[in-house]
Amino acid sequence: MLKFGATILPDPPCSRFVELVQLAEECGFDAAWTYDSHILWQDGAVFIPTALAATERIQLGFCVTNPGTREPTTSASYHATLNSMYPGRIVNAIGRGDSARRTIGYAPVTVGEFRRSVVLIRELMNGRPGTLNDMEITLEWAAGLPEIPIYVAGYGPMVLGIAGSEADGVIIQLADLDIIDWIMDQARAAAAEAGRDPAALEPIVCAPVVLGEDRAAARDLVRWFPAMVSNHVVDLLKRYDQSQLPPTLTEYLQRREFYDYSEHSRIGAAHGSFVDDETCDRFCILGSVDDHVEKLQAMVDRGVRQFNIYLMTGSQEETLRAYGEQIIPRFR
């Protein structure tokens, strides 16, 4: 069964975020997510418990947090505390840090620091001992609660290796089927090398969607998204030769000129003008209900466990309702 999520920005007022999470729950969504980028938006750490208190079953978490601006022991305690209040409804997705770090003058955390943080957070938030500064520490009060899964966001082989060896799944921020295959091949190989079951690794695909027959208008609503992904790819190309990455992930960058974080994840962002129509079609889900179902089924065939809509293309209620009425039932 394919699960469905929706990522909603922590824009003020918080009440609007809560309304959309409530609607997502009513429409049959399994999870709601929000950003963790405290300069560009309000603090999602406040939005999440507010929405938990106003809903009954939907899971909530960051898509994604990072261990640089949210210190690992604090992050672990935060997630464990919510799990004690709303057992089984908390999820943790984590990356190295993009907008949350870059807007305050920091680069993403190093891969080594990221691996150590993932392991520490995974253990601590689930009531098991972890090691920090040569000290063994435990959140003893977190023991015995439902397990909080941890998902790693990344595009490059080293971070995908961490996903495979240490995490419950992978956050894949694009809907290109060939790149999904490549990403999961990397992560599953790392899982197998670590003696874990590669088939147990859960891929969560995240991307904007637009329903409707006007493809030109739809593409203009989502050009910001491949531009956002390009930030991560630019970072990868500082570490890897282009031949080590899928051509479909790198070739569209040849037209990239700049990126303005003040328009991060915003419709009409000027930095998205370089994104061509084909890349919009590959990275997102556009078109009729049948077009959406066809691409989602192709993801299911690849082992994707959840599709997470980036709800940043306007018509938010209409999108949630259309998915709830016409698309989600086809995967139940």
TORKOL-4160 file (C-alpha; in steps of 0.2 Angstrom, whole numbers, padded with zeros to 4 digits, m for minus):
332
<pt num="1" X="0000" Y="0000" Z="0000"/>
<pt num="2" X="0006" Y="0017" Z="m0005"/>
<pt num="3" X="0005" Y="0030" Z="0009"/>
<pt num="4" X="0003" Y="0048" Z="0006"/>
<pt num="5" X="0010" Y="0064" Z="0015"/>
<pt num="6" X="0009" Y="0083" Z="0012"/>
<pt num="7" X="0023" Y="0095" Z="0016"/>
<pt num="8" X="0016" Y="0112" Z="0022"/>
<pt num="9" X="0027" Y="0127" Z="0024"/>
<pt num="10" X="0027" Y="0135" Z="0042"/>
<pt num="11" X="0021" Y="0152" Z="0036"/>
<pt num="12" X="0011" Y="0162" Z="0048"/>
<pt num="13" X="m0002" Y="0161" Z="0054"/>
<pt num="14" X="0001" Y="0144" Z="0062"/>
<pt num="15" X="m0018" Y="0142" Z="0062"/>
<pt num="16" X="m0018" Y="0140" Z="0043"/>
<pt num="17" X="m0005" Y="0126" Z="0044"/>
<pt num="18" X="m0016" Y="0117" Z="0057"/>
<pt num="19" X="m0031" Y="0119" Z="0045"/>
<pt num="20" X="m0022" Y="0111" Z="0031"/>
<pt num="21" X="m0016" Y="0097" Z="0042"/>
<pt num="22" X="m0033" Y="0094" Z="0048"/>
<pt num="23" X="m0039" Y="0093" Z="0030"/>
<pt num="24" X="m0026" Y="0081" Z="0025"/>
<pt num="25" X="m0031" Y="0070" Z="0039"/>
<pt num="26" X="m0049" Y="0071" Z="0033"/>
<pt num="27" X="m0044" Y="0067" Z="0015"/>
<pt num="28" X="m0035" Y="0051" Z="0020"/>
<pt num="29" X="m0017" Y="0057" Z="0021"/>
<pt num="30" X="m0005" Y="0047" Z="0032"/>
<pt num="31" X="0008" Y="0060" Z="0036"/>
<pt num="32" X="0010" Y="0079" Z="0037"/>
<pt num="33" X="0027" Y="0087" Z="0036"/>
<pt num="34" X="0035" Y="0104" Z="0037"/>
<pt num="35" X="0051" Y="0113" Z="0034"/>
<pt num="36" X="0064" Y="0117" Z="0047"/>
<pt num="37" X="0072" Y="0133" Z="0041"/>
<pt num="38" X="0070" Y="0146" Z="0055"/>
<pt num="39" X="0076" Y="0161" Z="0046"/>
<pt num="40" X="0065" Y="0160" Z="0030"/>
<pt num="41" X="0049" Y="0154" Z="0040"/>
<pt num="42" X="0043" Y="0153" Z="0058"/>
<pt num="43" X="0049" Y="0138" Z="0069"/>
<pt num="44" X="0041" Y="0122" Z="0063"/>
<pt num="45" X="0045" Y="0115" Z="0080"/>
<pt num="46" X="0030" Y="0125" Z="0087"/>
<pt num="47" X="0019" Y="0121" Z="0072"/>
<pt num="48" X="0021" Y="0102" Z="0074"/>
<pt num="49" X="0014" Y="0099" Z="0091"/>
<pt num="50" X="0000" Y="0112" Z="0088"/>
<pt num="51" X="m0006" Y="0102" Z="0074"/>
<pt num="52" X="m0004" Y="0085" Z="0083"/>
<pt num="53" X="m0015" Y="0092" Z="0097"/>
<pt num="54" X="m0029" Y="0097" Z="0084"/>
<pt num="55" X="m0028" Y="0080" Z="0074"/>
<pt num="56" X="m0031" Y="0061" Z="0079"/>
<pt num="57" X="m0020" Y="0050" Z="0069"/>
<pt num="58" X="m0010" Y="0058" Z="0056"/>
<pt num="59" X="0009" Y="0057" Z="0058"/>
<pt num="60" X="0020" Y="0073" Z="0059"/>
<pt num="61" X="0038" Y="0078" Z="0057"/>
<pt num="62" X="0051" Y="0089" Z="0048"/>
<pt num="63" X="0055" Y="0087" Z="0030"/>
<pt num="64" X="0069" Y="0089" Z="0034"/>
<pt num="65" X="0078" Y="0094" Z="0050"/>
<pt num="66" X="0097" Y="0095" Z="0051"/>
<pt num="67" X="0110" Y="0092" Z="0065"/>
<pt num="68" X="0118" Y="0109" Z="0063"/>
<pt num="69" X="0105" Y="0121" Z="0068"/>
<pt num="70" X="0095" Y="0109" Z="0079"/>
<pt num="71" X="0108" Y="0101" Z="0090"/>
<pt num="72" X="0107" Y="0082" Z="0090"/>
<pt num="73" X="0103" Y="0079" Z="0108"/>
<pt num="74" X="0090" Y="0093" Z="0108"/>
<pt num="75" X="0082" Y="0086" Z="0092"/>
<pt num="76" X="0082" Y="0068" Z="0100"/>
<pt num="77" X="0073" Y="0074" Z="0116"/>
<pt num="78" X="0061" Y="0085" Z="0106"/>
<pt num="79" X="0055" Y="0070" Z="0095"/>
<pt num="80" X="0055" Y="0058" Z="0110"/>
<pt num="81" X="0045" Y="0071" Z="0120"/>
<pt num="82" X="0032" Y="0072" Z="0106"/>
<pt num="83" X="0031" Y="0053" Z="0105"/>
<pt num="84" X="0027" Y="0052" Z="0124"/>
<pt num="85" X="0013" Y="0064" Z="0121"/>
<pt num="86" X="0007" Y="0057" Z="0104"/>
<pt num="87" X="0013" Y="0039" Z="0104"/>
<pt num="88" X="0017" Y="0032" Z="0086"/>
<pt num="89" X="0013" Y="0048" Z="0077"/>
<pt num="90" X="0031" Y="0055" Z="0076"/>
<pt num="91" X="0043" Y="0054" Z="0062"/>
<pt num="92" X="0060" Y="0061" Z="0060"/>
<pt num="93" X="0068" Y="0065" Z="0043"/>
<pt num="94" X="0085" Y="0073" Z="0042"/>
<pt num="95" X="0098" Y="0080" Z="0030"/>
<pt num="96" X="0114" Y="0089" Z="0031"/>
<pt num="97" X="0106" Y="0106" Z="0030"/>
<pt num="98" X="0103" Y="0118" Z="0016"/>
<pt num="99" X="0092" Y="0134" Z="0018"/>
<pt num="100" X="0093" Y="0133" Z="0037"/>
<pt num="101" X="0112" Y="0133" Z="0037"/>
<pt num="102" X="0116" Y="0144" Z="0021"/>
<pt num="103" X="0105" Y="0158" Z="0027"/>
<pt num="104" X="0116" Y="0160" Z="0042"/>
<pt num="105" X="0132" Y="0158" Z="0033"/>
<pt num="106" X="0136" Y="0140" Z="0036"/>
<pt num="107" X="0139" Y="0126" Z="0024"/>
<pt num="108" X="0129" Y="0109" Z="0027"/>
<pt num="109" X="0137" Y="0099" Z="0040"/>
<pt num="110" X="0151" Y="0087" Z="0035"/>
<pt num="111" X="0146" Y="0069" Z="0030"/>
<pt num="112" X="0156" Y="0062" Z="0045"/>
<pt num="113" X="0147" Y="0074" Z="0057"/>
<pt num="114" X="0130" Y="0069" Z="0049"/>
<pt num="115" X="0133" Y="0050" Z="0051"/>
<pt num="116" X="0137" Y="0052" Z="0070"/>
<pt num="117" X="0122" Y="0063" Z="0072"/>
<pt num="118" X="0110" Y="0051" Z="0063"/>
<pt num="119" X="0116" Y="0037" Z="0074"/>
<pt num="120" X="0115" Y="0047" Z="0090"/>
<pt num="121" X="0098" Y="0054" Z="0087"/>
<pt num="122" X="0091" Y="0037" Z="0081"/>
<pt num="123" X="0096" Y="0029" Z="0097"/>
<pt num="124" X="0093" Y="0043" Z="0110"/>
<pt num="125" X="0075" Y="0047" Z="0104"/>
<pt num="126" X="0070" Y="0029" Z="0105"/>
<pt num="127" X="0076" Y="0027" Z="0123"/>
<pt num="128" X="0093" Y="0018" Z="0119"/>
<pt num="129" X="0110" Y="0024" Z="0125"/>
<pt num="130" X="0121" Y="0034" Z="0113"/>
<pt num="131" X="0138" Y="0041" Z="0114"/>
<pt num="132" X="0143" Y="0059" Z="0114"/>
<pt num="133" X="0160" Y="0067" Z="0119"/>
<pt num="134" X="0165" Y="0050" Z="0125"/>
<pt num="135" X="0150" Y="0050" Z="0137"/>
<pt num="136" X="0136" Y="0037" Z="0136"/>
<pt num="137" X="0119" Y="0046" Z="0138"/>
<pt num="138" X="0102" Y="0040" Z="0138"/>
<pt num="139" X="0084" Y="0047" Z="0138"/>
<pt num="140" X="0078" Y="0034" Z="0150"/>
<pt num="141" X="0061" Y="0041" Z="0150"/>
<pt num="142" X="0059" Y="0038" Z="0131"/>
<pt num="143" X="0061" Y="0019" Z="0133"/>
<pt num="144" X="0046" Y="0008" Z="0129"/>
<pt num="145" X="0038" Y="0020" Z="0118"/>
<pt num="146" X="0034" Y="0016" Z="0100"/>
<pt num="147" X="0049" Y="0017" Z="0089"/>
<pt num="148" X="0052" Y="0033" Z="0080"/>
<pt num="149" X="0058" Y="0030" Z="0062"/>
<pt num="150" X="0072" Y="0040" Z="0055"/>
<pt num="151" X="0074" Y="0044" Z="0036"/>
<pt num="152" X="0089" Y="0052" Z="0028"/>
<pt num="153" X="0088" Y="0065" Z="0014"/>
<pt num="154" X="0102" Y="0065" Z="0001"/>
<pt num="155" X="0107" Y="0063" Z="m0017"/>
<pt num="156" X="0125" Y="0058" Z="m0016"/>
<pt num="157" X="0133" Y="0041" Z="m0013"/>
<pt num="158" X="0140" Y="0044" Z="0004"/>
<pt num="159" X="0125" Y="0051" Z="0012"/>
<pt num="160" X="0114" Y="0038" Z="0003"/>
<pt num="161" X="0126" Y="0025" Z="0011"/>
<pt num="162" X="0122" Y="0032" Z="0028"/>
<pt num="163" X="0103" Y="0030" Z="0023"/>
<pt num="164" X="0106" Y="0012" Z="0019"/>
<pt num="165" X="0117" Y="0008" Z="0034"/>
<pt num="166" X="0109" Y="0018" Z="0048"/>
<pt num="167" X="0091" Y="0024" Z="0043"/>
<pt num="168" X="0074" Y="0017" Z="0041"/>
<pt num="169" X="0072" Y="0025" Z="0024"/>
<pt num="170" X="0077" Y="0038" Z="0011"/>
<pt num="171" X="0069" Y="0055" Z="0008"/>
<pt num="172" X="0070" Y="0057" Z="m0011"/>
<pt num="173" X="0066" Y="0075" Z="m0016"/>
<pt num="174" X="0061" Y="0073" Z="m0034"/>
<pt num="175" X="0049" Y="0061" Z="m0044"/>
<pt num="176" X="0061" Y="0057" Z="m0058"/>
<pt num="177" X="0059" Y="0038" Z="m0060"/>
<pt num="178" X="0077" Y="0034" Z="m0066"/>
<pt num="179" X="0084" Y="0045" Z="m0053"/>
<pt num="180" X="0074" Y="0036" Z="m0040"/>
<pt num="181" X="0080" Y="0019" Z="m0046"/>
<pt num="182" X="0098" Y="0026" Z="m0045"/>
<pt num="183" X="0096" Y="0033" Z="m0027"/>
<pt num="184" X="0088" Y="0017" Z="m0021"/>
<pt num="185" X="0102" Y="0006" Z="m0029"/>
<pt num="186" X="0115" Y="0016" Z="m0019"/>
<pt num="187" X="0105" Y="0015" Z="m0003"/>
<pt num="188" X="0101" Y="m0003" Z="m0004"/>
<pt num="189" X="0118" Y="m0008" Z="m0009"/>
<pt num="190" X="0124" Y="0001" Z="0007"/>
<pt num="191" X="0111" Y="m0008" Z="0017"/>
<pt num="192" X="0116" Y="m0025" Z="0011"/>
<pt num="193" X="0135" Y="m0021" Z="0014"/>
<pt num="194" X="0130" Y="m0017" Z="0032"/>
<pt num="195" X="0121" Y="m0034" Z="0034"/>
<pt num="196" X="0103" Y="m0026" Z="0034"/>
<pt num="197" X="0088" Y="m0031" Z="0023"/>
<pt num="198" X="0089" Y="m0019" Z="0008"/>
<pt num="199" X="0070" Y="m0023" Z="0005"/>
<pt num="200" X="0066" Y="m0015" Z="0022"/>
<pt num="201" X="0073" Y="0002" Z="0017"/>
<pt num="202" X="0058" Y="0014" Z="0014"/>
<pt num="203" X="0059" Y="0026" Z="0000"/>
<pt num="204" X="0048" Y="0042" Z="0003"/>
<pt num="205" X="0047" Y="0052" Z="m0013"/>
<pt num="206" X="0043" Y="0071" Z="m0011"/>
<pt num="207" X="0038" Y="0083" Z="m0025"/>
<pt num="208" X="0025" Y="0096" Z="m0030"/>
<pt num="209" X="0010" Y="0091" Z="m0040"/>
<pt num="210" X="m0002" Y="0100" Z="m0051"/>
<pt num="211" X="m0019" Y="0093" Z="m0057"/>
<pt num="212" X="m0026" Y="0099" Z="m0074"/>
<pt num="213" X="m0024" Y="0099" Z="m0093"/>
<pt num="214" X="m0014" Y="0115" Z="m0095"/>
<pt num="215" X="0004" Y="0109" Z="m0094"/>
<pt num="216" X="0012" Y="0126" Z="m0098"/>
<pt num="217" X="0003" Y="0134" Z="m0083"/>
<pt num="218" X="0007" Y="0119" Z="m0072"/>
<pt num="219" X="0026" Y="0120" Z="m0076"/>
<pt num="220" X="0027" Y="0138" Z="m0072"/>
<pt num="221" X="0020" Y="0133" Z="m0054"/>
<pt num="222" X="0034" Y="0121" Z="m0051"/>
<pt num="223" X="0050" Y="0128" Z="m0059"/>
<pt num="224" X="0055" Y="0133" Z="m0042"/>
<pt num="225" X="0057" Y="0115" Z="m0037"/>
<pt num="226" X="0070" Y="0108" Z="m0049"/>
<pt num="227" X="0079" Y="0125" Z="m0045"/>
<pt num="228" X="0079" Y="0120" Z="m0027"/>
<pt num="229" X="0086" Y="0103" Z="m0030"/>
<pt num="230" X="0100" Y="0111" Z="m0040"/>
<pt num="231" X="0107" Y="0118" Z="m0024"/>
<pt num="232" X="0110" Y="0100" Z="m0018"/>
<pt num="233" X="0117" Y="0095" Z="m0035"/>
<pt num="234" X="0129" Y="0110" Z="m0036"/>
<pt num="235" X="0136" Y="0104" Z="m0019"/>
<pt num="236" X="0138" Y="0086" Z="m0025"/>
<pt num="237" X="0148" Y="0092" Z="m0040"/>
<pt num="238" X="0161" Y="0099" Z="m0028"/>
<pt num="239" X="0163" Y="0082" Z="m0021"/>
<pt num="240" X="0160" Y="0070" Z="m0035"/>
<pt num="241" X="0165" Y="0069" Z="m0054"/>
<pt num="242" X="0150" Y="0072" Z="m0064"/>
<pt num="243" X="0152" Y="0054" Z="m0072"/>
<pt num="244" X="0148" Y="0047" Z="m0054"/>
<pt num="245" X="0130" Y="0054" Z="m0054"/>
<pt num="246" X="0115" Y="0051" Z="m0066"/>
<pt num="247" X="0115" Y="0063" Z="m0081"/>
<pt num="248" X="0097" Y="0067" Z="m0078"/>
<pt num="249" X="0102" Y="0074" Z="m0061"/>
<pt num="250" X="0116" Y="0085" Z="m0068"/>
<pt num="251" X="0113" Y="0090" Z="m0086"/>
<pt num="252" X="0100" Y="0103" Z="m0083"/>
<pt num="253" X="0112" Y="0113" Z="m0072"/>
<pt num="254" X="0121" Y="0120" Z="m0087"/>
<pt num="255" X="0108" Y="0134" Z="m0088"/>
<pt num="256" X="0108" Y="0138" Z="m0070"/>
<pt num="257" X="0114" Y="0156" Z="m0066"/>
<pt num="258" X="0110" Y="0160" Z="m0048"/>
<pt num="259" X="0099" Y="0155" Z="m0033"/>
<pt num="260" X="0090" Y="0167" Z="m0021"/>
<pt num="261" X="0086" Y="0160" Z="m0004"/>
<pt num="262" X="0073" Y="0174" Z="m0001"/>
<pt num="263" X="0062" Y="0165" Z="m0014"/>
<pt num="264" X="0066" Y="0147" Z="m0008"/>
<pt num="265" X="0051" Y="0136" Z="m0012"/>
<pt num="266" X="0041" Y="0150" Z="m0019"/>
<pt num="267" X="0030" Y="0150" Z="m0035"/>
<pt num="268" X="0037" Y="0161" Z="m0048"/>
<pt num="269" X="0055" Y="0162" Z="m0040"/>
<pt num="270" X="0066" Y="0171" Z="m0053"/>
<pt num="271" X="0080" Y="0158" Z="m0050"/>
<pt num="272" X="0068" Y="0145" Z="m0058"/>
<pt num="273" X="0068" Y="0153" Z="m0075"/>
<pt num="274" X="0082" Y="0142" Z="m0081"/>
<pt num="275" X="0072" Y="0125" Z="m0078"/>
<pt num="276" X="0066" Y="0118" Z="m0094"/>
<pt num="277" X="0049" Y="0110" Z="m0097"/>
<pt num="278" X="0056" Y="0092" Z="m0098"/>
<pt num="279" X="0064" Y="0094" Z="m0081"/>
<pt num="280" X="0048" Y="0100" Z="m0073"/>
<pt num="281" X="0039" Y="0085" Z="m0080"/>
<pt num="282" X="0052" Y="0073" Z="m0074"/>
<pt num="283" X="0054" Y="0080" Z="m0056"/>
<pt num="284" X="0036" Y="0083" Z="m0052"/>
<pt num="285" X="0019" Y="0075" Z="m0056"/>
<pt num="286" X="0008" Y="0085" Z="m0068"/>
<pt num="287" X="m0007" Y="0082" Z="m0079"/>
<pt num="288" X="m0024" Y="0073" Z="m0077"/>
<pt num="289" X="m0029" Y="0061" Z="m0063"/>
<pt num="290" X="m0024" Y="0046" Z="m0074"/>
<pt num="291" X="m0007" Y="0054" Z="m0077"/>
<pt num="292" X="m0004" Y="0056" Z="m0058"/>
<pt num="293" X="m0010" Y="0038" Z="m0055"/>
<pt num="294" X="0001" Y="0031" Z="m0069"/>
<pt num="295" X="0017" Y="0039" Z="m0061"/>
<pt num="296" X="0013" Y="0034" Z="m0044"/>
<pt num="297" X="0010" Y="0016" Z="m0049"/>
<pt num="298" X="0027" Y="0017" Z="m0057"/>
<pt num="299" X="0034" Y="0022" Z="m0040"/>
<pt num="300" X="0025" Y="0008" Z="m0031"/>
<pt num="301" X="0033" Y="m0004" Z="m0043"/>
<pt num="302" X="0050" Y="0003" Z="m0038"/>
<pt num="303" X="0046" Y="0000" Z="m0019"/>
<pt num="304" X="0041" Y="0018" Z="m0015"/>
<pt num="305" X="0032" Y="0017" Z="0002"/>
<pt num="306" X="0026" Y="0035" Z="0003"/>
<pt num="307" X="0023" Y="0050" Z="m0009"/>
<pt num="308" X="0024" Y="0066" Z="0000"/>
<pt num="309" X="0016" Y="0081" Z="m0010"/>
<pt num="310" X="0025" Y="0098" Z="m0008"/>
<pt num="311" X="0010" Y="0108" Z="m0006"/>
<pt num="312" X="0017" Y="0124" Z="m0013"/>
<pt num="313" X="0009" Y="0126" Z="m0029"/>
<pt num="314" X="m0007" Y="0135" Z="m0025"/>
<pt num="315" X="m0024" Y="0128" Z="m0024"/>
<pt num="316" X="m0019" Y="0119" Z="m0008"/>
<pt num="317" X="m0037" Y="0113" Z="m0002"/>
<pt num="318" X="m0041" Y="0108" Z="m0020"/>
<pt num="319" X="m0026" Y="0097" Z="m0021"/>
<pt num="320" X="m0029" Y="0089" Z="m0005"/>
<pt num="321" X="m0047" Y="0085" Z="m0009"/>
<pt num="322" X="m0043" Y="0079" Z="m0026"/>
<pt num="323" X="m0030" Y="0067" Z="m0020"/>
<pt num="324" X="m0042" Y="0061" Z="m0006"/>
<pt num="325" X="m0057" Y="0058" Z="m0018"/>
<pt num="326" X="m0049" Y="0053" Z="m0034"/>
<pt num="327" X="m0031" Y="0046" Z="m0031"/>
<pt num="328" X="m0028" Y="0040" Z="m0014"/>
<pt num="329" X="m0042" Y="0027" Z="m0015"/>
<pt num="330" X="m0034" Y="0019" Z="m0030"/>
<pt num="331" X="m0019" Y="0014" Z="m0019"/>
<pt num="332" X="m0029" Y="0007" Z="m0004"/>
